[in-house]
Amino acid sequence: MTARMNVGMNAGTNGGTNGGMNAAVNAGTNAGTNAAPNNAPAAQDLWIRRYRPAPPDTDLSLVCLPHAGGSASYFRPLSTALAAVADVLPVQYPGRQDRRAEPPITSIPRLADEILTVLESLPRRRLVLFGHSMGACVAFEVARRIERDSSLELVGLVASGRTAPPKLRDRGVRSMDDNGVIAEIRRLNGTDDRLLLDDDIIRMIMPAIRGDYTAVESYRYEPGPRLRCPVSVLVGDSDPQVTLAEAEEWREHTDGDFTLRAFPGGHFYLSEQNDQVAKALTEDLARFS
């Protein structure tokens, strides 16, 4: 449930080494290459990014939901790595990058409702939801809505870097001053320290970070049926936000198969373990299919 500042420096070329320091303030510069085709509905243009063409021989889409303070381009390296096995669709939340003029959504349930509406407007494909940190909460709530109310075909959920509901770590980041928020980002190795010294960048990205923290820290799990789809959980073995035992508790949320994998690294292990994460997701996609 943490903020990694994906600040717009060399978006797309540094995705693997900087782990997504690429997106929260890169307002509009990637819009032409990242947006859906011009004839697509406006909601798809706003919410969905596609960095690689959909492979012609699969009907599987991997919908990627970023962490607090994150942007769709955090998943650009994975989009490249998985280009042959799935149509990778990173989601762009309001309040950042080319959506910077919009207010962030400060409620996980509302965010899930909006995303479900967008997914229902896309050409019908089998869906896997992949969320990291705050994105895991969003993915879980979208999955529940699909299984409860939608005709979409959900074949799996991948939750990364997040404790299982109803457990919640509320550090009160949403109420901290800017220095407190920056200290939290540093605690999680959320971005390059040099960028945290730039007042213009801080002013630009802080509304999205605060909005996202408000959403995730105020999220409360509503008890309900377990998911029918399989669940895979990925976690860094030294993540200060979630222990392996806490990650294991996701098992209680599915009647389907459950898999837990740990990778070397902390909360943003994906940035350093892109190849291994891509391999794990490839295995998950094959198993879910």
VEXDREN-2710 file (C-alpha; in Angstrom, 1 decimal):
% VEXDREN-2710
k/r/px/py/pz
1/MET/0.0/0.0/0.0
2/THR/2.9/2.2/-0.6
3/ALA/4.0/5.0/-2.9
4/ARG/6.7/4.6/-5.3
5/MET/7.2/7.9/-7.2
6/ASN/7.2/7.0/-10.9
7/VAL/8.6/10.3/-12.0
8/GLY/8.9/11.0/-15.7
9/MET/12.5/10.6/-16.5
10/ASN/13.2/8.6/-19.7
11/ALA/10.0/6.7/-19.4
12/GLY/10.2/3.4/-21.1
13/THR/14.0/3.2/-21.4
14/ASN/14.8/3.1/-17.7
15/GLY/11.9/1.0/-16.6
16/GLY/14.0/-2.0/-15.7
17/THR/16.7/-0.3/-13.8
18/ASN/14.6/2.5/-12.2
19/GLY/11.7/0.2/-11.6
20/GLY/9.1/2.7/-12.8
21/MET/10.6/6.0/-11.7
22/ASN/8.9/6.9/-15.0
23/ALA/5.3/8.0/-14.7
24/ALA/3.6/10.1/-12.0
25/VAL/4.5/13.5/-13.4
26/ASN/5.3/12.8/-17.0
27/ALA/2.2/14.7/-17.9
28/GLY/1.1/14.1/-21.4
29/THR/4.5/13.2/-22.9
30/ASN/3.7/9.6/-23.3
31/ALA/0.0/10.1/-24.1
32/GLY/0.4/9.6/-27.9
33/THR/2.3/6.3/-27.6
34/ASN/0.5/4.9/-24.6
35/ALA/-3.1/5.6/-25.4
36/ALA/-5.6/3.3/-27.0
37/PRO/-6.4/3.8/-30.7
38/ASN/-8.0/7.1/-31.6
39/ASN/-11.3/5.4/-32.4
40/ALA/-11.5/3.8/-29.0
41/PRO/-14.1/5.0/-26.5
42/ALA/-12.8/7.8/-24.3
43/ALA/-12.8/5.8/-21.1
44/GLN/-10.4/3.2/-22.6
45/ASP/-8.1/6.1/-23.7
46/LEU/-8.0/7.4/-20.2
47/TRP/-7.6/4.2/-18.2
48/ILE/-5.8/1.6/-20.4
49/ARG/-2.2/1.6/-21.8
50/ARG/-0.8/-0.9/-24.2
51/TYR/3.0/-0.8/-24.7
52/ARG/3.2/-3.8/-27.0
53/PRO/0.7/-5.1/-29.6
54/ALA/-1.5/-7.9/-28.4
55/PRO/-0.1/-11.3/-29.5
56/PRO/-2.3/-12.8/-32.3
57/ASP/-2.5/-16.3/-30.9
58/THR/-4.0/-15.8/-27.5
59/ASP/-7.2/-14.4/-26.1
60/LEU/-5.7/-13.7/-22.7
61/SER/-5.3/-10.2/-21.2
62/LEU/-3.2/-9.4/-18.2
63/VAL/-4.6/-6.3/-16.5
64/CYS/-1.9/-4.6/-14.3
65/LEU/-2.8/-2.3/-11.4
66/PRO/-0.1/-0.1/-9.9
67/HIS/0.9/0.8/-6.3
68/ALA/0.1/4.0/-4.5
69/GLY/1.7/6.9/-6.3
70/GLY/2.4/4.6/-9.3
71/SER/1.5/4.8/-12.9
72/ALA/0.9/2.5/-15.8
73/SER/4.4/2.8/-17.1
74/TYR/5.7/1.0/-14.0
75/PHE/4.7/-2.1/-15.9
76/ARG/6.4/-1.3/-19.2
77/PRO/9.3/-3.8/-18.6
78/LEU/6.8/-6.6/-17.8
79/SER/4.8/-5.6/-20.9
80/THR/7.9/-6.2/-23.0
81/ALA/8.8/-9.4/-21.3
82/LEU/5.3/-10.9/-21.6
83/ALA/4.5/-9.6/-25.0
84/ALA/4.4/-13.0/-26.6
85/VAL/2.1/-14.6/-24.0
86/ALA/-0.6/-12.1/-23.2
87/ASP/-2.2/-8.7/-24.1
88/VAL/-0.7/-6.7/-21.2
89/LEU/-2.9/-3.8/-20.2
90/PRO/-1.5/-1.5/-17.5
91/VAL/-4.1/0.7/-15.9
92/GLN/-3.6/4.4/-15.5
93/TYR/-5.3/5.8/-12.4
94/PRO/-6.5/9.5/-12.4
95/GLY/-4.3/12.2/-11.0
96/ARG/-0.9/11.4/-12.6
97/GLN/1.0/11.6/-15.9
98/ASP/-1.4/12.5/-18.7
99/ARG/-4.3/12.3/-16.2
100/ARG/-2.6/14.8/-13.9
101/ALA/-5.4/17.4/-14.3
102/GLU/-7.9/15.0/-12.8
103/PRO/-8.4/14.5/-9.1
104/PRO/-7.2/11.1/-7.8
105/ILE/-9.9/8.6/-6.7
106/THR/-9.7/8.3/-2.9
107/SER/-11.8/5.1/-2.5
108/ILE/-10.7/1.6/-3.4
109/PRO/-14.3/0.4/-4.0
110/ARG/-15.0/3.4/-6.3
111/LEU/-11.7/2.8/-8.1
112/ALA/-12.7/-0.9/-8.6
113/ASP/-16.1/0.1/-9.9
114/GLU/-14.6/2.5/-12.5
115/ILE/-12.1/-0.1/-13.6
116/LEU/-14.7/-2.8/-14.0
117/THR/-16.8/-0.5/-16.2
118/VAL/-13.8/0.1/-18.4
119/LEU/-12.9/-3.6/-18.6
120/GLU/-16.5/-4.4/-19.6
121/SER/-16.2/-1.9/-22.5
122/LEU/-13.2/-3.8/-24.0
123/PRO/-13.4/-6.6/-26.6
124/ARG/-14.1/-9.8/-24.6
125/ARG/-11.1/-11.7/-23.6
126/ARG/-10.2/-13.9/-20.7
127/LEU/-8.8/-11.8/-17.9
128/VAL/-6.0/-12.1/-15.3
129/LEU/-5.7/-9.3/-12.8
130/PHE/-2.3/-8.4/-11.5
131/GLY/-1.9/-5.8/-8.7
132/HIS/1.1/-4.6/-6.8
133/SER/0.7/-3.2/-3.3
134/MET/-2.3/-0.9/-3.4
135/GLY/-3.0/-2.4/-6.8
136/ALA/-3.5/-5.8/-5.2
137/CYS/-6.4/-4.4/-3.1
138/VAL/-7.9/-2.9/-6.3
139/ALA/-7.4/-6.1/-8.2
140/PHE/-9.1/-8.1/-5.4
141/GLU/-12.1/-5.8/-5.4
142/VAL/-12.4/-5.9/-9.2
143/ALA/-12.2/-9.7/-9.1
144/ARG/-15.0/-9.9/-6.5
145/ARG/-17.2/-7.6/-8.7
146/ILE/-16.5/-9.7/-11.8
147/GLU/-17.4/-12.9/-10.1
148/ARG/-20.5/-11.4/-8.4
149/ASP/-22.0/-9.1/-11.1
150/SER/-20.2/-9.4/-14.5
151/SER/-20.2/-11.6/-17.5
152/LEU/-16.4/-11.1/-17.9
153/GLU/-14.3/-14.3/-17.8
154/LEU/-11.8/-14.0/-14.9
155/VAL/-9.3/-16.8/-14.9
156/GLY/-6.9/-15.7/-12.2
157/LEU/-5.7/-13.1/-9.7
158/VAL/-2.1/-12.3/-8.9
159/ALA/-1.5/-10.2/-5.7
160/SER/1.9/-8.7/-5.1
161/GLY/3.5/-7.0/-2.1
162/ARG/0.3/-6.8/-0.1
163/THR/-1.1/-8.3/3.1
164/ALA/-4.4/-10.2/2.6
165/PRO/-7.6/-8.6/3.6
166/PRO/-8.9/-7.8/6.2
167/LYS/-5.4/-7.0/7.6
168/LEU/-4.6/-3.4/7.2
169/ARG/-1.4/-1.4/8.0
170/ASP/-2.5/2.2/8.5
171/ARG/0.6/4.3/9.1
172/GLY/-1.4/7.5/8.7
173/VAL/0.7/8.6/5.7
174/ARG/-2.3/10.4/4.2
175/SER/-2.2/12.8/7.2
176/MET/1.6/13.4/7.3
177/ASP/3.2/16.6/6.0
178/ASP/5.3/16.4/2.8
179/ASN/8.5/15.6/4.8
180/GLY/6.7/12.6/6.5
181/VAL/5.5/11.3/3.1
182/ILE/9.0/11.6/1.7
183/ALA/10.4/9.7/4.7
184/GLU/7.9/6.9/4.1
185/ILE/8.9/6.7/0.5
186/ARG/12.6/6.5/1.5
187/ARG/11.8/3.8/4.0
188/LEU/10.5/1.6/1.2
189/ASN/13.2/2.5/-1.2
190/GLY/10.5/4.0/-3.4
191/THR/12.5/6.2/-5.6
192/ASP/15.8/7.8/-6.3
193/ASP/16.7/10.2/-3.5
194/ARG/17.9/12.8/-5.9
195/LEU/14.3/13.3/-7.2
196/LEU/13.1/13.8/-3.6
197/LEU/15.1/17.0/-3.5
198/ASP/13.3/18.6/-6.4
199/ASP/10.6/20.8/-5.0
200/ASP/8.8/21.1/-8.4
201/ILE/8.5/17.3/-8.6
202/ILE/7.3/17.0/-5.1
203/ARG/4.6/19.5/-5.7
204/MET/3.5/17.8/-8.9
205/ILE/3.2/14.3/-7.5
206/MET/2.1/14.9/-4.0
207/PRO/-1.7/15.1/-4.7
208/ALA/-1.7/11.7/-6.4
209/ILE/0.3/10.1/-3.6
210/ARG/-1.9/11.6/-0.9
211/GLY/-5.0/10.5/-2.8
212/ASP/-3.8/7.0/-3.2
213/TYR/-2.8/6.7/0.5
214/THR/-6.2/8.0/1.5
215/ALA/-7.8/5.3/-0.7
216/VAL/-5.7/2.4/0.6
217/GLU/-5.5/3.4/4.3
218/SER/-9.3/3.9/4.5
219/TYR/-10.0/0.6/2.7
220/ARG/-12.1/-1.8/4.8
221/TYR/-12.7/-5.3/3.7
222/GLU/-16.4/-6.3/3.4
223/PRO/-16.8/-10.0/4.2
224/GLY/-18.2/-12.0/1.3
225/PRO/-17.9/-15.2/-0.8
226/ARG/-14.4/-16.5/-1.5
227/LEU/-13.1/-16.1/-5.0
228/ARG/-13.7/-19.0/-7.4
229/CYS/-10.6/-18.2/-9.5
230/PRO/-7.1/-19.3/-8.6
231/VAL/-4.9/-16.8/-6.7
232/SER/-1.1/-16.4/-7.0
233/VAL/0.8/-14.3/-4.5
234/LEU/4.2/-12.7/-5.1
235/VAL/6.3/-11.0/-2.4
236/GLY/9.8/-9.8/-1.7
237/ASP/11.5/-11.8/1.0
238/SER/12.5/-8.6/2.9
239/ASP/9.5/-6.5/2.3
240/PRO/8.8/-4.4/5.4
241/GLN/5.1/-4.2/4.5
242/VAL/4.2/-7.9/4.3
243/THR/5.7/-11.0/5.8
244/LEU/5.6/-14.4/4.2
245/ALA/3.1/-15.5/6.8
246/GLU/0.8/-12.6/6.0
247/ALA/1.1/-13.2/2.3
248/GLU/0.1/-16.8/2.9
249/GLU/-3.2/-15.6/4.3
250/TRP/-4.4/-14.8/0.8
251/ARG/-5.1/-18.5/0.6
252/GLU/-8.2/-17.9/2.7
253/HIS/-9.7/-15.8/-0.1
254/THR/-10.0/-18.5/-2.8
255/ASP/-11.7/-21.8/-3.4
256/GLY/-9.3/-22.3/-6.4
257/ASP/-5.6/-23.1/-6.5
258/PHE/-3.2/-21.1/-4.5
259/THR/0.5/-20.4/-5.1
260/LEU/2.9/-18.3/-3.1
261/ARG/6.4/-17.2/-4.4
262/ALA/9.0/-15.1/-2.7
263/PHE/11.7/-13.2/-4.5
264/PRO/14.9/-11.5/-3.2
265/GLY/14.2/-7.9/-2.4
266/GLY/12.0/-5.5/-0.6
267/HIS/8.7/-3.9/-1.3
268/PHE/9.7/-3.0/-4.9
269/TYR/11.4/-6.4/-5.6
270/LEU/9.8/-6.3/-9.1
271/SER/12.2/-3.6/-10.2
272/GLU/15.2/-5.8/-9.5
273/GLN/13.7/-9.1/-10.4
274/ASN/11.8/-8.3/-13.6
275/ASP/13.0/-11.5/-15.5
276/GLN/12.1/-13.8/-12.6
277/VAL/8.7/-12.1/-12.1
278/ALA/8.0/-12.4/-15.8
279/LYS/8.9/-16.1/-15.6
280/ALA/6.5/-16.6/-12.6
281/LEU/3.7/-14.7/-14.4
282/THR/4.2/-16.7/-17.6
283/GLU/3.8/-19.9/-15.4
284/ASP/0.7/-18.4/-13.8
285/LEU/-0.9/-17.5/-17.1
286/ALA/-0.3/-21.0/-18.4
287/ARG/-1.7/-22.6/-15.3
288/PHE/-4.7/-20.3/-15.2
289/SER/-5.5/-21.1/-18.8
END
